[in-house]
Amino acid sequence: MSIALTLLTIVTFSVNTCPSYTDVVGCSRDPDCEWTTACADQVSCTAGDQASCDGSPQCEWDAGNGVCRRLVPCADQLQCSCTSNSNCHWDGEQCFEKGSCPTLDWVTLLDGSESMDATFGSHSHGFYAVCEMLRNVISPSINLSGESASAPLPTPPAGVRMGLIQYSEKNGVTVAITTSGVGGSEGRLSGLESELKYDNGWHKSNYIAGGTRLEKGLELAIDMFGSSTRQKVLLIVTDGKIYDLSNTTTKMADLNAAHQVRVFGIVIRRQSGSRQIDRDAEDTLKPLTSSPQDDHFGNIEIDEFPDLFSSICDPSSPWGALVGSKASPDVTICRFPTQAACEADNRCFWNAGACGVSTCVDHCAESDCSADPSGCGFDYSTGLCGNVLKTPVPTPVPTAVPTAVPTAIPTAVPTAVSTTSPTAVPTGMPKTRPPESNATLTQPPPKEPVAKSESVTTASGIALVTGAVSGGGSQPVVVAHTVRRVTCLVETDDEDLDPFIH
C-alpha cells in the first residue's frame, strides 16, 4: 500500500511579548523586558557556566551564587550590588567603575635627564622602561575619550585626554619638548590611543639626556591645557633633584592661577631602599604637589610605577578618590517622571511628587530586608532588597488563532488497512495506537522515497500542520511552533504507521 504522509520537524520559538507593552510601567514590571524608546527584550543571561557567561559582553558571572546575571553599569548600581562587584567601587554615596576617570585633561611631565639612562631594578634603561610602561598602561587602564588632538572644543565625549612632555636641560639651557610629525598629537591633548602611542615612541626616540630642570616643561603644560574647562591633572615624574626650583615654583603658581590643576608627583627609585638621591628628589618635587602634599606624592620603585600611574583612574585608590570626588557618575535609576513608572521599579520610591531611591536598597542581608516594616522584599534572583511590587504584572494579550482554520475534516479510511480511521490527537495529549487489523497487505515493489520541504508558518506566527493518508482527507492542527513540512511516499505495514500518524 502506498501512503502519503507529511512529516513534521518542529522548532520551538519564543513569542516576543515585550513589544506588546505600550507603556513604561508594564514594560518595566516584566523582568524579561526593558524600556528605552519602546519596550524591547532584555539581553538573556541564562548561561549555566562561567565561560559561556563571560563570553557575552552584556552578562557577568556572579561567583558567590554561581549564576549568570545581566551586566548592570556601576553607575546604575546601589550600595549592596556595588560593594559585591569587583569592578565597582562605592564611595559612600554613589557607585563608580574602577579604572574609570571622569571627564579629564591629564598632562604627564617626564624627566629626560641623563641619570634616567641608568639601570633601575631589572631594567637596563630607566627612561626607556618608563616609556614602555606608559605605552602598555594607557589603553587598558585609562578610559580615553576617543577625541583626536585636532578635535575642536567643546566636545561631548566623556573620558580622558592626555599629553606627554619631556623636560630637561641642555648646555645650561632649560628645555622641554613635545611631539611633532604626522600621526601624533603634535604637542596637543589627545584622547585617541593611536596618537598617544605615537607620542610615546617619539619621546623614546628623542631622549634628551641632559640635566633636571622643570621650568620650560611647566610652560608647555600651560599651553597644552589651553582654554579647556575640564578637570585637569598634572603628573610630574623624576628620579633626582630639580635644580631650578625657584623658577619652577613661580611657574607653578602661574599654572594654578590659569587652570586650577591638581598636581601629583612621583619619584622613581633605582633600588628598593631609599638613598640620598631619592630624598633630594622628594625634597624638591613634593612642595610642588597639591595639598595635602602627602596625599599627592609617591616615592616608589620603578616596577610600582604602572599601578600608581593608573590608580588616578581608580576611585577606590587614594589618588583616584581625589580625582573622582569632583565628578559624579551619570546615575539613571529612579528618574521616572510619573508615580506609576516610579513604583514599577522596586528600587524606587515616590515621595512628594518626585521619584527617588528607596531606603530598602540599603539592606544587603535578606534578614534585614524582610524585617523592614516599610514594605521591603528580597529578590533572590538579583540578591537585592527593594520595594514590594504594588500591582500585578500586566499579562500580554495572546495572539488570536485565525478563524479560517477548520476544526476538523473527516479522514477517509483505506479499505485495505482498517475499518476504523485513526483519531487525530492534539499536541501534548497521550497518543493512541490505531486498532489492529487482520487484513493481509499486498506488498508492492520497493520505491525510493520522494520528498520536498517548505515552510508552512502563517503570517500571524501560527503554523498549520497537516497529516494525510493517500485517498483521504486531512486534519489541520494549530500549534505554537515554527514547522518544516516534508512530504514522503512510504512503503510500510500498519504498525509502522504509528510514529508518522502521531
Secondary structure, DSSP 8 states (H G I E B T S, - for coil): -EEEEEEEEEEE-----GGG--SHHHHHHSTTEEESSSEEE------SSHHHHHTSTTEEEETTTTEEEE---GGG--HHHHHT-TTEEE-SS-EEETT---SEEEEEEEE-BGGGGS-BTTBS-HHHHHHHHHHHHHHHHS-B----TT--SS----SEEEEEEEEEEETTEEEEE---STTS-SSS-B--HHHHHHHHHHHHHT---BB---HHHHHHHHHHHTT--SEEEEEEEESS--TTHHHHHHHHHHHHHHH--EEEEEEEESSSS--HHHHHHHHHHGGGS-SSGGGGEEEEEGGGHHHHHHGGG-TTSHHHHHHHTT------TT--SSHHHHHTSTTEEEETTEEEE-GGGG--SHHHHHH-TTTEEEETTTTEEEE--SS-----------TTS-S-------TTT-SS------TTS----------------------EEEE-B-TTS-EEE--B-TTS-B--EEESEEEEEEEEEEE--GGGGHHHH-
